[in-house]
Amino acid sequence: MGLRRWLTSTAPDPYSGKMDRIRTAVIGFGLGGRVFHAPFVQANARYSLDVVVTSNPERRAEVEKRYPNTRVVPTVNDALAMANELDLIVITTPPASHAELAEAALEAGAAVVVDKPFVVDTAQGERLVTLAARKGLPLSVYQNSRWNGDYLTVRKLLAEGALGTVRRFESRLESYKPAVRAPWKASAGAAEGGGILYDLGPHLIDQALQLFGPAELMHAEIAAHRAEEGPDDNTFLALQHTSGVISHLWMNTLAPQAAPRFRVTGSTSAYTKWGVEVQEPSLDAGMLPTDPHYGVEDPLAWGLLGFDGNAERVRTETGAYPEFWSRMASAVLDGAPVPVDPEDSLAALRIIEAAHRY
């Protein structure tokens, strides 16, 4: 078993006259498989979407309609039985299953992409990192928020020195969702990777660490309001970065009014950005990553840079989820680094674990 490269000329190749195709299986076809994985695998000429795992009849019918050349199987074991015909397995299942499935996929000889949260405890993740290294297989975590347009805008402003010395970074993911869509989310506790801190924390913490470097947890507030003794749905973290920056991170699914998505204050200016990043809702509505308008935000939603009464709109960078898949293809086929080092995800997970112990 293991990676096998094969040549085809059935589609235009943006990289060369001929291409290697990464034979891919996506395990799960909920929001993750349907919105964040399958469309990008299908759209990138270096991949082929060979297998989708789902036992849900409606989801099976949707796969067959959207991807008629893709084989749909009901169980993970069915996909693993075909591992010698696969190069990459994408895991988009409830978090408690991530470690076991990733281990099985690596043992079967496939490269692996795991949805966030990578795993539910750092010991599991460390074992997977060791296994992937021993097998010589790429292992990455789908921290797609690194390619959000609003986050890319913050990175650009910092690189340009537009804010001076940054002192405080405020980041929020807030919404009003009193009903839980996924049944497992209604009951899964922290030990199973449930709750908003495991759901949204990997995004917010990873972004903060990428922007400002290593950090320690200063303070945590974790609350459950939907149901007593239920998973947390309203969480706040304060981080102290070794660089001197303080990050304040909010996650809330019961906010009738959302605060700014980002507020970054520095010694010479500040940047404030409101609203929801455009890629997920566009994909959920059926837009393809190949659409020329994909990832482009309406100028009315652009953030403000400057001082009260004298701030200017700053164009939001184009969202770039396809970049993850381009980099993953290079990792699998060309030996390049993976798009997200799983050690980065473990750094965020250690903060999540510390918050649950706080």
ABEGO torsion letter per residue (X at the ends): XEBBBBBBAABBBAABABBBBBBBBBBEABAAAAAAAAAAAAABAABBBABBBBABAAAAAAAAAABAABBBBABAAAAAAAAAABABBBBBBBAAAAAAAAAAAAAAGBBBBBBOBABABAAAAAAAAAAAAAAGBBBBBBBAAAABAAAAAAAAAAAAGAAEBBABBBBBBBBBBABBABAAAAABBAAAGBEAAAAAAAAAAAAAAAAAEBBBBABBBBBBAABBGBBBABBBBBBBBAAGBBBBBBBBAABABBBBABBBBBAABBBBBBEBBAAAAAAAAGBBAABAABGBBBAAABBBBEBBGABBBBBBBBBAAAAAAAAAAAAAAAGBBBABBAAAAAAAAAAAAAAAAX
